């Protein structure tokens, strides 16, 4: 697995092996876990333009952060850098670095070694980076979206709350089910190196999709009447499922299109203002098939139109929770 090792980029390095002898894929924890505070004396105080988001449209973890950036009205507060399509040898690569355009592209691992010259570990997106200190604040998507949910409200005036306290037990319950079995489950299937590991991962994926289908047949959103963090954490996997995971990662027992409630739920979320702009089906398909197919051949299908009408308005729902 390509990564940094003592500050040097290596195409293959032993320190972050993710697939064990049992064939199971195990995701490595993110390295940087600071936060942004509302107080002026915080280590990283909230300031417009100071923090940059480094992301890739192909990546579902980065897409969580991109979705929250739109939902929370942070487009003018947090600049975003998009990785170039494809899988270059130096990992995620951008047209521009912190100081502007770079001939041949700017590998993200330089941002990591700018923070820690002896860094050992994976170079992942999303990255929330502080342009004032040149340091990485956080590269864990589940924490970045919580930062976006509250840290900049005093600047934007946006009071949408995607993790409201009264709904947290239900949000957490769905997160704790969906993350290991679906969000990460598709990777456990796609990167499995034994039949047993693959079979176990795929079984978990479709058990969770079946449970979501049953719940969403009678509830507009996962936590009930309000659209929350749990929905957007699920969305970034669901929107990639039929065009990428179904084929490239062999998660092909059923499609999202085969689930009546899920297919309409996915359309409602995709049609939420600004969200479609965070999704690039062309980059998603290219990225996953290049990753999974030794010849890098991208499948022609499926044709998928998420702009068609959905039926979710028939269910009771208030949509958004505001503080």
VEXDRENBA-29831 format. One record per residue (C-alpha): residue in three letters; z, y, x. Coordinates in nm, 2 decimals. Layout:
VEXDRENBA-29831
R torkol      w      v      u
R    ALA      Z      Y      X
...
end
This chain:
VEXDRENBA-29831
R torkol      w      v      u
R    UNK   0.00   0.00   0.00
R    UNK  -0.11   0.33   0.15
R    UNK   0.18   0.56   0.23
R    UNK   0.36   0.78   0.49
R    UNK   0.55   0.61   0.76
R    UNK   0.77   0.83   0.98
R    UNK   0.55   1.12   0.89
R    UNK   0.22   0.95   0.97
R    UNK  -0.03   0.85   0.70
R    UNK  -0.11   0.48   0.70
R    UNK  -0.36   0.29   0.49
R    UNK  -0.12   0.00   0.49
R    UNK   0.25   0.02   0.56
R    UNK   0.53  -0.23   0.52
R    UNK   0.81   0.00   0.41
R    UNK   0.71   0.04   0.05
R    UNK   0.58  -0.30  -0.06
R    UNK   0.55  -0.31  -0.43
R    UNK   0.43  -0.66  -0.50
R    UNK   0.68  -0.93  -0.41
R    UNK   0.63  -1.29  -0.31
R    UNK   0.68  -1.38  -0.68
R    UNK   0.37  -1.18  -0.77
R    UNK   0.57  -0.92  -0.96
R    UNK   0.49  -0.55  -0.93
R    UNK   0.80  -0.33  -0.88
R    UNK   0.76   0.05  -0.88
R    UNK   0.94   0.23  -0.60
R    UNK   1.18   0.52  -0.70
R    UNK   1.06   0.88  -0.65
R    UNK   1.20   1.05  -0.34
R    UNK   1.27   1.41  -0.45
R    UNK   1.51   1.47  -0.74
R    UNK   1.62   1.84  -0.74
R    UNK   1.60   2.06  -1.05
R    UNK   1.53   2.42  -1.15
R    UNK   1.82   2.62  -1.29
R    UNK   1.83   2.92  -1.52
R    UNK   2.08   3.11  -1.30
R    UNK   1.97   3.35  -1.04
R    UNK   2.20   3.18  -0.78
R    UNK   2.06   2.83  -0.84
R    UNK   1.90   2.66  -0.54
R    UNK   1.58   2.67  -0.73
R    UNK   1.60   2.95  -0.99
R    UNK   1.34   2.98  -1.27
R    UNK   1.07   3.23  -1.17
R    UNK   0.72   3.27  -1.30
R    UNK   0.45   3.17  -1.05
R    UNK   0.69   3.04  -0.79
R    UNK   0.66   2.67  -0.87
R    UNK   0.33   2.48  -0.86
R    UNK   0.24   2.15  -1.03
R    UNK   0.03   1.91  -0.83
R    UNK  -0.13   1.66  -1.06
R    UNK  -0.42   1.42  -1.12
R    UNK  -0.58   1.38  -1.46
R    UNK  -0.62   1.00  -1.41
R    UNK  -0.25   0.95  -1.36
R    UNK  -0.03   0.89  -1.67
R    UNK   0.28   1.01  -1.50
R    UNK   0.12   1.34  -1.40
R    UNK  -0.02   1.37  -1.75
R    UNK   0.33   1.37  -1.89
R    UNK   0.39   1.69  -1.69
R    UNK   0.05   1.84  -1.79
R    UNK   0.13   1.78  -2.15
R    UNK   0.47   1.94  -2.13
R    UNK   0.32   2.24  -1.94
R    UNK   0.10   2.30  -2.24
R    UNK   0.35   2.22  -2.51
R    UNK   0.61   2.46  -2.36
R    UNK   0.36   2.74  -2.30
R    UNK   0.39   2.73  -1.92
R    UNK   0.02   2.77  -1.83
R    UNK   0.08   3.13  -1.70
R    UNK   0.42   3.04  -1.54
R    UNK   0.34   2.73  -1.35
R    UNK   0.00   2.71  -1.16
R    UNK  -0.15   2.37  -1.15
R    UNK  -0.36   2.20  -0.88
R    UNK  -0.58   1.90  -0.99
R    UNK  -0.66   1.62  -0.75
R    UNK  -1.03   1.54  -0.68
R    UNK  -1.16   1.24  -0.86
R    UNK  -1.18   0.91  -0.68
R    UNK  -0.96   0.72  -0.43
R    UNK  -1.00   0.86  -0.08
R    UNK  -0.84   0.69   0.21
R    UNK  -0.58   0.97   0.26
R    UNK  -0.45   0.93  -0.10
R    UNK  -0.45   1.21  -0.36
R    UNK  -0.67   1.49  -0.22
R    UNK  -0.72   1.84  -0.35
R    UNK  -0.99   2.10  -0.30
R    UNK  -0.73   2.36  -0.21
R    UNK  -0.40   2.35  -0.02
R    UNK  -0.11   2.59  -0.04
R    UNK  -0.31   2.85   0.15
R    UNK  -0.65   2.81  -0.02
R    UNK  -0.96   2.60   0.00
R    UNK  -0.97   2.33   0.27
R    UNK  -1.29   2.19   0.42
R    UNK  -1.30   1.82   0.34
R    UNK  -1.01   1.85   0.10
R    UNK  -0.63   1.88   0.13
R    UNK  -0.44   1.54   0.13
R    UNK  -0.12   1.56  -0.07
R    UNK   0.07   1.38   0.21
R    UNK   0.06   1.71   0.40
R    UNK   0.27   1.87   0.13
R    UNK   0.52   1.58   0.17
R    UNK   0.54   1.62   0.55
R    UNK   0.57   1.99   0.51
R    UNK   0.90   1.91   0.32
R    UNK   1.00   1.63   0.55
R    UNK   0.81   1.58   0.88
R    UNK   0.96   1.23   0.91
R    UNK   0.89   1.12   0.55
R    UNK   0.85   0.75   0.49
R    UNK   0.74   0.65   0.14
R    UNK   0.47   0.68  -0.12
R    UNK   0.28   1.00  -0.19
R    UNK   0.27   1.04  -0.57
R    UNK   0.18   1.28  -0.84
R    UNK   0.31   1.48  -1.02
R    UNK   0.48   1.70  -0.77
R    UNK   0.67   2.01  -0.86
R    UNK   0.66   2.23  -0.55
R    UNK   0.83   2.55  -0.45
R    UNK   0.58   2.80  -0.30
R    UNK   0.86   3.02  -0.17
R    UNK   1.03   2.76   0.05
R    UNK   0.74   2.52   0.09
R    UNK   0.96   2.24  -0.03
R    UNK   0.92   1.97  -0.30
R    UNK   1.16   2.02  -0.59
R    UNK   1.09   1.70  -0.77
R    UNK   0.83   1.42  -0.79
R    UNK   0.98   1.22  -1.07
R    UNK   0.78   1.27  -1.39
R    UNK   1.06   1.19  -1.63
R    UNK   1.27   1.46  -1.47
R    UNK   0.99   1.72  -1.43
R    UNK   0.93   1.71  -1.81
R    UNK   1.30   1.77  -1.87
R    UNK   1.29   2.07  -1.64
R    UNK   0.99   2.20  -1.83
R    UNK   1.17   2.15  -2.16
R    UNK   1.44   2.40  -2.09
R    UNK   1.43   2.57  -1.75
R    UNK   1.17   2.84  -1.83
R    UNK   1.27   2.92  -2.19
R    UNK   1.42   3.25  -2.08
R    UNK   1.08   3.36  -1.93
R    UNK   0.85   3.23  -2.20
R    UNK   1.07   3.26  -2.51
R    UNK   0.94   2.91  -2.61
R    UNK   1.22   2.74  -2.80
R    UNK   1.05   2.41  -2.87
R    UNK   1.29   2.14  -2.79
R    UNK   1.14   1.80  -2.71
R    UNK   1.48   1.64  -2.62
R    UNK   1.71   1.77  -2.90
R    UNK   2.07   1.66  -2.86
R    UNK   2.10   1.50  -3.21
R    UNK   1.79   1.28  -3.15
R    UNK   1.87   1.18  -2.79
R    UNK   2.01   0.83  -2.88
R    UNK   1.69   0.75  -3.06
R    UNK   1.46   0.91  -2.80
R    UNK   1.65   0.72  -2.52
R    UNK   1.62   0.39  -2.71
R    UNK   1.24   0.42  -2.73
R    UNK   1.21   0.54  -2.37
R    UNK   1.42   0.24  -2.25
R    UNK   1.19   0.00  -2.44
R    UNK   0.85   0.17  -2.37
R    UNK   0.89   0.25  -2.00
R    UNK   0.94  -0.10  -1.85
R    UNK   0.72  -0.29  -2.10
R    UNK   0.44  -0.05  -2.17
R    UNK   0.42   0.25  -1.94
R    UNK   0.50   0.04  -1.63
R    UNK   0.40  -0.29  -1.81
R    UNK   0.03  -0.22  -1.78
R    UNK   0.07  -0.18  -1.40
R    UNK   0.28  -0.50  -1.39
R    UNK  -0.02  -0.67  -1.56
R    UNK  -0.29  -0.50  -1.36
R    UNK  -0.13  -0.55  -1.01
R    UNK   0.02  -0.90  -1.08
R    UNK  -0.07  -1.15  -0.81
R    UNK   0.04  -1.46  -0.99
R    UNK  -0.05  -1.60  -1.34
R    UNK   0.32  -1.61  -1.44
R    UNK   0.38  -1.25  -1.35
R    UNK   0.07  -1.14  -1.54
R    UNK   0.15  -1.35  -1.85
R    UNK   0.50  -1.21  -1.86
R    UNK   0.38  -0.85  -1.83
R    UNK   0.11  -0.88  -2.10
R    UNK   0.35  -1.05  -2.34
R    UNK   0.59  -0.75  -2.30
R    UNK   0.31  -0.50  -2.35
R    UNK   0.20  -0.64  -2.69
R    UNK   0.55  -0.71  -2.81
R    UNK   0.62  -0.34  -2.76
R    UNK   0.29  -0.23  -2.92
R    UNK   0.37  -0.45  -3.22
R    UNK   0.72  -0.30  -3.25
R    UNK   0.57   0.05  -3.23
R    UNK   0.31  -0.04  -3.50
R    UNK   0.58  -0.16  -3.74
R    UNK   0.79   0.15  -3.69
R    UNK   0.51   0.40  -3.71
R    UNK   0.38   0.24  -4.03
R    UNK   0.67   0.41  -4.20
R    UNK   0.77   0.69  -3.96
R    UNK   0.55   0.97  -3.85
R    UNK   0.70   0.98  -3.50
R    UNK   0.91   0.75  -3.28
R    UNK   1.23   0.95  -3.34
R    UNK   1.16   1.00  -3.71
R    UNK   1.04   1.33  -3.85
R    UNK   1.02   1.52  -3.52
R    UNK   0.77   1.49  -3.24
R    UNK   0.98   1.44  -2.92
R    UNK   0.97   1.35  -2.56
R    UNK   0.94   0.98  -2.65
R    UNK   0.61   1.04  -2.82
R    UNK   0.45   1.21  -2.53
R    UNK   0.58   0.96  -2.28
R    UNK   0.41   0.69  -2.49
R    UNK   0.10   0.90  -2.55
R    UNK  -0.01   0.91  -2.19
R    UNK  -0.03   0.53  -2.18
R    UNK  -0.18   0.49  -2.53
R    UNK  -0.46   0.73  -2.46
R    UNK  -0.56   0.53  -2.15
R    UNK  -0.52   0.19  -2.30
R    UNK  -0.86   0.11  -2.46
R    UNK  -1.07   0.29  -2.20
R    UNK  -0.89   0.16  -1.89
R    UNK  -0.60  -0.09  -1.92
R    UNK  -0.77  -0.31  -2.18
R    UNK  -1.05  -0.39  -1.94
R    UNK  -0.96  -0.29  -1.58
R    UNK  -0.60  -0.42  -1.61
R    UNK  -0.68  -0.72  -1.83
R    UNK  -0.45  -0.60  -2.11
R    UNK  -0.71  -0.74  -2.36
R    UNK  -0.52  -0.92  -2.63
R    UNK  -0.57  -0.63  -2.87
R    UNK  -0.68  -0.27  -2.85
R    UNK  -0.50   0.04  -2.98
R    UNK  -0.79   0.07  -3.22
R    UNK  -0.69  -0.27  -3.37
R    UNK  -0.35  -0.12  -3.48
R    UNK  -0.38   0.09  -3.80
R    UNK  -0.07   0.30  -3.75
R    UNK  -0.10   0.34  -3.37
R    UNK  -0.47   0.44  -3.38
R    UNK  -0.39   0.73  -3.62
R    UNK  -0.07   0.82  -3.44
R    UNK  -0.27   0.85  -3.11
R    UNK  -0.52   1.07  -3.28
R    UNK  -0.26   1.31  -3.41
R    UNK  -0.11   1.35  -3.07
R    UNK  -0.45   1.39  -2.90
R    UNK  -0.54   1.66  -3.15
R    UNK  -0.21   1.86  -3.09
R    UNK  -0.31   2.21  -2.97
R    UNK  -0.40   2.20  -2.60
R    UNK  -0.34   1.83  -2.54
R    UNK  -0.71   1.71  -2.54
R    UNK  -0.76   1.95  -2.24
R    UNK  -0.51   1.74  -2.04
R    UNK  -0.72   1.42  -2.09
R    UNK  -1.03   1.33  -1.89
R    UNK  -1.17   1.00  -2.01
R    UNK  -1.44   1.00  -1.74
R    UNK  -1.18   1.04  -1.46
R    UNK  -0.95   0.78  -1.62
R    UNK  -1.22   0.52  -1.64
R    UNK  -1.35   0.59  -1.29
R    UNK  -1.01   0.58  -1.13
R    UNK  -0.88   0.26  -1.29
R    UNK  -1.20   0.06  -1.25
R    UNK  -1.23   0.17  -0.88
R    UNK  -0.88   0.06  -0.84
R    UNK  -0.92  -0.28  -1.01
R    UNK  -1.29  -0.37  -0.93
R    UNK  -1.37  -0.47  -0.57
R    UNK  -1.72  -0.32  -0.62
R    UNK  -1.60   0.00  -0.79
R    UNK  -1.81  -0.06  -1.09
R    UNK  -1.71   0.14  -1.40
R    UNK  -1.75  -0.03  -1.74
R    UNK  -1.98   0.15  -1.97
R    UNK  -1.75   0.12  -2.28
R    UNK  -1.57   0.15  -2.50
R    UNK  -1.69   0.45  -2.70
R    UNK  -1.38   0.62  -2.82
R    UNK  -1.36   0.94  -3.04
R    UNK  -1.00   1.06  -3.09
R    UNK  -1.12   1.37  -3.27
R    UNK  -1.18   1.19  -3.60
R    UNK  -0.93   1.25  -3.89
R    UNK  -0.60   1.07  -3.90
R    UNK  -0.37   0.99  -4.19
R    UNK  -0.03   1.08  -4.04
R    UNK   0.03   1.38  -4.28
R    UNK   0.10   1.13  -4.55
R    UNK   0.44   1.05  -4.38
R    UNK   0.73   1.29  -4.39
R    UNK   0.76   1.49  -4.07
R    UNK   0.87   1.84  -3.96
R    UNK   0.68   1.82  -3.64
R    UNK   0.87   2.03  -3.39
R    UNK   1.24   2.09  -3.33
R    UNK   1.34   2.44  -3.21
R    UNK   1.66   2.56  -3.05
end
